[in-house]
Amino acid sequence: MKNNVIEQYEQDENIMIQLYAQWCINHDLDPFALYQTAYPDQKTNDALASAIEETEKNVLEVDTETVIQVLQLFGNDHLAFVVSEIASKLK
């Protein structure tokens, strides 16, 4: 049961990363650059690199509010703030 919960969380987290990457690509933004703005002390993110590869193959329209809410749900408040700031500049 414990392993199933962990597995489900990891799958959900991957969906969050994919939504973020797709949103960035849809708006011609560099997902790594925004991530570095939010988390300057973190090194490269392998999960983000994988998500970016997938988003290049599969185009999906992602609403800004959805991305922000999903990022916040997973505790990525800094990244949600950066996305929110960029989104307000895109309008």
N, C-alpha and C positions, 0 to 999 in steps of 0.2 A: 504494500500500500504506500509506504514512504517513498519508494522508488518511482511509483506512478505519479505521485504529487510532484516530485522533483522533475521528472520527465515532462509533465504538462507545463510546469513553470518555464522550463527551458524552451519548449515549443512556442509558448506565448511570448517569451522574450524575443525569440527569433522573428516572430510576426511583427513585434514592435520595431525592431531594427529594420526589417524590410519596408514597413510603412514609412519610416523616417527617410530611408535611402530613396524610395520612390518619390516621396514628396520633393526632396532636394533635386533629383534628376528632372522631375516635371517642371521645376522652376529654374532650371539651368544653374543650379548651385552645387558647389563641391561639398558632399557630405562629410568628408574628412576635415575640411577647413572649418565648417561649423562646429563639428565635434571638438576640434582642437580649441576653438574659441570658448566653448563651454567647459572643457576639461583639459587645460593646457599642460597639466602634469602627467597625463596618461600617454602611454606609448601607442603604437598602432593597434587597431582593433580588428582582429581577424574576422570576427562575426560581421562587422560592418563591410569589410572587403568582400566577403562572400555574398552579402545582401546586394551590394552594388553590382556584382556580376549577374545576379539574377534579375535585377531591375532593368538591365540593358536588354534582356530577352523578353521580359513580360511588362507591357505597359499597362498601368492601372492608375486611374484618377483618384487622388487622395486629398481629402478636404483638410485644410490647415487646422481647424479646430479639433478634428479627429486625431491628427498627429500630436498636437499639444496635449490632449487629454490622455492619450496612450503613453506618451513619454512621462507624464506626471504620475500615472498609475504605477509605473515601474520605478519611480523615485528619481527620474532624470529631470529634476526641476531646472537645473542650470541649462540643459539643452532645450527644454521646453521654452525657457525664457529667450534664448537666442533665436529659436524658430519664430517665436512671437514677434520679436523685434524685426527680424528680416521680413516677415510677412507683412508687417505694417508699412515697411518701406516699399514693398512690391505693389501696394495698392495705388 
